[in-house]
Amino acid sequence: MSEHYHDPADLRFIKEMGKLAPTDFQAWLGLDNIVRREDGAIPRKYRELIALAVACTTQCPYCIEVHVKGAKTAGASREEIAESSLVAAALRAGGAATHGAMALKFYDQL
């Protein structure tokens, strides 16, 4: 088994991180809870779909799983899950294209 394999049991180390760096851990937990708080200007379903799209771009399987479940619980459909993933893919592709343009600029500067 690869050490990079997505194993949900590895999440037990999150608790250990909290013990090793409690102040930083609490700060991270506060940020993480922004997605799951009660509706603000952005309803919970859309917060979860945004988080899912970001998780797709950061390629975190744990975050993808958590935010798909959160989005479904908040009323998101399978179609919305698919669309948010493809929106993320489009933005990721756009970022690659604009970095390609930057590469040409650097090339021309030589």
N, C-alpha and C positions, 0 to 999 in steps of 0.2 A: 504494500500500500504506500502510495506517495505521501510525503509529509505535507503536500499542498492540497490534499484531498479535502473536499467540503464535508466535514464531520461535525454535525451539530453538537456533539459531546464536547468539542473543543471550547465551546462557549463557557464551560465551567471555569476557564482561566480568566474570564472577565471579572468574576468575583475576586479572584486573587489580585488582579490589577487594582481593584478598588481598595484592597488592603495595603498594597505596596505604594500607591500614590493617591491617597484619599482626597486631597483637595482638588487635584486635577480630574480625578474620576468624577467627583460631584459636579464639577463644571461641565464635563462632557455629558453627564447624565441630564443636566438641565437643558443643554442644547438638544439632546436626543428627544426629550419630552416635548419639545416645541411641536413636533409632528402630531403627537397624540393628544394634545390638550383639546379642550372643548373648542367648538367653532369660534373663530375670530372673524376677521374680514374675509378670510379664505376658509370655506367649510372643510371639515375633517376629511371628507372623501377626496377633495382636490389636494389637500396637504399630502395625503398618502400617495396619490398618483404622481405628484411632483417628486416626492421622496423616492418612489419607485423608479422614475425616469433618471434621477441622479444616481441611484444604486446601479442602474443598468450601465451608466457611463463609467462609474468607478469599478464596476464588475465585482461587487461584493455579494457573494451568494447568500450570506446570512441576511444582509439588508434587503435583498430582493425578496427573500422568503417572508421576512417580517412585514414588509410594506405591501406585498400582494395580499397577505392575510388581513392586514389593517384596512386596505382599500376595499376588499370584499366585504368585510364586516361593516364598513361605512357605506356600503351600497353600490360600489363600483361593479360594472359588468365585465365580462370577459373581453368584450370589444374595447372597453376603456383601458383595460390592462394592456391589450395589444397595441392600441394607439399610443399610449404613453411611452411604451418601449420603442416604438418606431419614431416618435418625436425625438427621443433621446438619441437614437441612431442618426437621425438627420442632423442634429446639432453636432454630434461627434464628427460626422463627415464634413460638416461646414467648418469646424475647427481645423480639421486636417487640410482642407482646401486653402483656408486663409494662412495657415502656417506654410503651405507650399508657396503662396505668393510672397511671404516673408523670406523664404529660402531664395527665391529669385532676386529679391532686393539685395540680400547679402552677397549673392553671386555677382551681381552687377557692381557692388562696391569694391570688389577685388581688382 
